[in-house]
């Protein structure tokens, strides 16, 4: 077959809207990373890695869109075991960074397996949900699904000490179960149980993790841990966003950004760079782009050709939505600092490539969707 005709056929049938939105996010993110690292001695390396990760991400997007995951859903048990072992392996292979062991360091390259694990989890959980789809509201079914989720959450918390990443898995699962048609009585019961479990969960939090939560309610608690400065990053981020006001201080003119007042603002706190230098307009632009991506993913789910594909795309949409919420609320001082990146905007090769891979899976679902006249 003529390669040019094959390429033309692919781009005619793939979801170019999804790819276009992702590239817009990446381009905006690269602009923000450039400003956030302008005074850093490794500035060129930051830009190079982010640019290469985006290019690789586009290729991964294309590859993943061509893979029909319907053919491997029967092996979801194997993938689940592999994912659990992958996360547990970080106990021995992970590099300790800020109390977490979420990264594997290979030379000058850092890889975060929990990001890949999210895609594997969405695939296995979608396959599991599909098998019990007709019995979703039985308590036995919900216990099975709960065990599925807690296997991953427990592996991440025990091996990596990263409850923030583990929380992302739980939120993805909730989105998928809700889309599968769970009864509202179970939703209400789950909310009551979750609220009742909060005081118990607090008993298992160590000092610094508990401090990260309580300091949001009372910044004075930070004085009890002067060597840690739990509230410093949050406070500086809020100052940066507030300083931007409506239209911002101007590109590469933000004082908090250019003088390095906000730690890791090229990654976890990239939203503060947009808020300070482009103001409310720039910060809102990020929210609009991410919201359009999420809405597109949910639309693709609605048009999917099978239950498995629909749940798969809902899971990807939930991953993008909740990770965005976590990061933005964290930068606004409304959520604990847990080291969650802003999808496609934050610096980080693993995060960027993984997100493009997930979007590629959704694009593949769109390519294989049933025509509208067959869905009526």
Secondary structure as UniProt FT lines:
FT   HELIX           3..13
FT   HELIX           16..36
FT   TURN            37..39
FT   TURN            41..42
FT   HELIX           43..66
FT   HELIX           69..71
FT   HELIX           73..75
FT   HELIX           76..88
FT   HELIX           90..93
FT   STRAND          95..97
FT   TURN            98..99
FT   STRAND          100..106
FT   TURN            107..108
FT   STRAND          109..111
FT   HELIX           113..131
FT   HELIX           133..135
FT   TURN            136..137
FT   HELIX           139..160
FT   HELIX           163..179
FT   TURN            180..181
FT   HELIX           184..203
FT   HELIX           207..217
FT   HELIX           219..225
FT   TURN            226..228
FT   TURN            230..231
FT   HELIX           232..244
FT   TURN            245..247
FT   TURN            251..252
FT   HELIX           255..258
FT   TURN            259..260
FT   TURN            263..269
FT   HELIX           270..302
FT   HELIX           307..331
FT   TURN            332..333
FT   TURN            343..345
FT   HELIX           349..367
FT   HELIX           372..374
//
